[in-house]
């Protein structure tokens, strides 16, 4: 059974709920409307955002809002299935949050570049790599400030590891049936705990990996664009922390886990502000 114990010590000295040092850079790419770099320890990504831009010469397929194009690039080689899957996830997050309807007949581009060595094209990206990509993308959009956004997405990775700290070394996402994995595990190895912001080594030994993304903002449950809500504000009053909502906007999972583990995973991530949560 999974537990969220913070008493264990990991190889790098962190407790189960400690993150690696966070580093943020804003506006480092001069040719982009906005850019941002984000890292958890050595896991890092940089993103650029541009728009709204004039449409290309070809006929526009969407007239009611700005077209959002998202690209993820590995550090080495060309974008394969894992990069395209992450790009699709990023598009889902930001298409629902950006105020694209206020800029019809235009286009926007979001490009995320991994700053870590790539994996095999057949393997899903590490969850920490996905998390830094989301956080870098958010920084680039906020730095541009050219399109309204009704919530600020942030992401973090979580992994379930053997509580005794040993576990079994497997290649990342070994194709081993669940019942076979359970047979191979000792009784000690079956006792697992959740760890926040796992390293690549921890992910390789993990039984399951999760990447969670939340958006924080006022009026997330409303379809009214952020710019319109500001105009409709009562005497220009400011929102308070009690008005802030937190909505789960991204979840990816890999490995062997049960419903209990999934339900405990979000609770291992501390919310930075009091919020009304709507988990997907």
N, C-alpha and C positions, 0 to 999 in steps of 0.2 A: 504494500500500500504506500502511496506517496505521502510524504509529509513536507511541511514548509519550514523545517527546523533551521534556525540560523546559528546553531551551535557548532556545526561542522566547520572545519578549516580546509580551504582548497589549496592546491599546490602553490598558487601565487599569494597565499596568505589571506585572501578575502574570506568573509563569511558567506553563507548561502545567499544573503540578500544584498551584498555589496556589489556595486558596479565598478568597472575599471575607470581610470581617469577619463573625463570627457573633455575634448578639445573642439572648439568652434572657431571657424574663420568666416568672415563675411566680406563679400565684394572683392575677392581676390582675382576674378577673371574680368579684365577691363572691357572686353568686347561683348559682354552679356548685359542684358538689362538688370539681371540680378544673379548672384552666385553665392554659394555657401558650401563649406566643407565641414564634415562632422566625423568624429572618431570616438569609438570606445576602445581605449588602449591602442593596440596596433591595427584594429579593424577600422578602415576609413573609406570614405567616399566623398566625391565632390560633384556638385550639380550646378547647372546653369539654366536660367529661365529667360525667355524672350517673348514679348508680346504686350498688347495686341499689335500684330503686324499686318501690313497690307497682304491680301491674298495673292498667291502666285497667279501667273497668267492663265492657268487652266481654270475651267469652270468650277465654282464652289459647289460642293454637294450639300452643305448645310448653310442655311441662310438666317436661321433664328438665333444663332449664338456663335461665339468664337470656336474654331476648331482647335482641339487640344491634341498635339502629337507628343508622345512620350517614347524615349529611347533609353535603354540601359546598355552600357558598354563594359565588357570585362577589361581588365588591365592588359591581358594578352589575348591575341586571336580575335576572331569575329564573334558577334553576338549569336549564341546558339539558343536552344530551347529554354534553359534556365533563365537567361537574360530576357528573352521575350516574355516568359511567364511573369517575371517581376515587373516588366514594363506594363503588362496588362493590368497587374494589380495596382500599380501606381496610377494608371489612367482611371481606374475605378474610384480610387480614393479622391483624386483631385478634381475629376469631372463633376463629382457630386458636391464639392465644397467651393470651388471657384465660381465667381459670378460671371460666367461666360455669356449669359443672356444679355448682359449690358453692353456687349461688344459684338453685335452680329456682323457677318460678312468679313471677319478678320480671322487670324490664326495665332496660335501660341505654341511654343515649343518648350519642352522640359527634357533635358538631357542629363543623365546620371552616369558618372564614370567611377567604377570601382578602383581603389588604389591598392588593392591586395592581389596577390597572385591568384590566378584562376584555378578552378577545379576542372575535372573531366566534364565534357559537354553532356554526358549522360546523367550527371548527378545534380540534384537540386542545390541551389545556393545555400550556404550556411545561413542560419537564421540571424546571426549577428550581422552578416553582410547585408541581408535584407533590411534590418533595422536601421543601420547607418545610411543606407540609400534613401529610405523614407525621410529620415531626419535632415539629411543634406538637401533633399528636394524641397522640404518645407522652408529651410533657411533661404534657399535661392528665390522662392516665390515671395517671401516676406521682404527680402532685400530689394527685389524689383519694385514692389509696392504699386504695380501698374494695374492690377486686377483685384477686386475685392474678394475676400475669402471669409466664410462664415464660421470656420473652425480651424484651429491650428493642430495639424496631425503630428504626433510623436510616436515613436516605436521603440520596442525593447524585445530582446530574445529571452526565452526561458528554456531550460533543459531539465530532464529528470535523469539523475545519475545515481549510482549505487551509493547507499548511505555510508558504506565502509570505505568509500573513496577508491575502490579498486576497479570493479567493472571488468568487462571483457573488451579487449581491443578489436574492433571490427573496422573494415573499410567503411567509409561514410555511406550510410543507407545500404548495407548489405542486404541482398535479396534472400533473407532467411525467413521461412514461415514462422508465425508467432508461436505455435505450439513447439516447434523445434528450439526456438530461443529459450522458452521457458524450461525445457528439458536441460539445456546447457547451463542455465543459471543455478548457482548454489543457493541455499536458503538465505545466506547473508546478502548475496547479490540481488535477491528479489526485494529487499527492503530499500526503497529509493527515496530520494528527497529532491525538491525543486531548487534549482540554482538560477539566480538572475544574471543576465549578461554573460553567457557561457563563452569560454575561449574555444578556438577551433579544436583543440585537443579534447576539451570536455564534450564538445558536440560529437566527436568521433566515438567517444565512449558512452554517450548518452543512449538511453532506451527510447527516448522521445524528445523532439525539439518543437518549440512553438515560437512564432513571432506574432506579437500583438501590437496593433496600432490603435490609438485613440485620438479623437479630435476634441479639443477643448474650445468652447466658445459659447456665446449667448444666442439663444434661439436656434440651436441646431435642428430641432424638430420642426422648425418652420420652413416653408418654401419661399418666404419673402427674402429677396436679396439683401445682403448686409447693408448696401448703400441706402435702400429704401427704409430699412429699420432705423437707421440713424436719422433720416429725415422725419420719421414718425415719432421720434423720441419725445418723452414728456418733459418739455421745458429744457431739453438738452441734458437731462440727468444722466449720470454715468452708471454703467452697469456695476454691480457688486459681485463679490465672489459667490454669493448665494444665487445669482442669476446664471452662473456658469453651468453648462451641461457638459457631460463627457459621453461621447458616443463611440462605440467600438466600430472602426471603419476598415479594419484589416485583421484577418486571422489566417495563418498558415500553420500546418502541423505535419510532422513526419515521424515515423517510428511506431513503436508499440505502446499503446496507452489505453486507459479505460476512462469511463465517464467521470470518476472521482478525480483523476489526475487533471482532466480538462477543467473541471469546476474549481479546483484549487489553484490552477496556474494563474489566473488573473489576480487572485488575492495575494499572490507573492509580489506583485508590483504595486508599490505605494503610489497612490494618487497625489500629485503635487498640490492640489487644491480641493476643498470640499466641492463635491459635484454630484449632480443627479446622473447616475450612470444608466445607459441603455445599451446592454451588451448584445451583440448579434449572435 
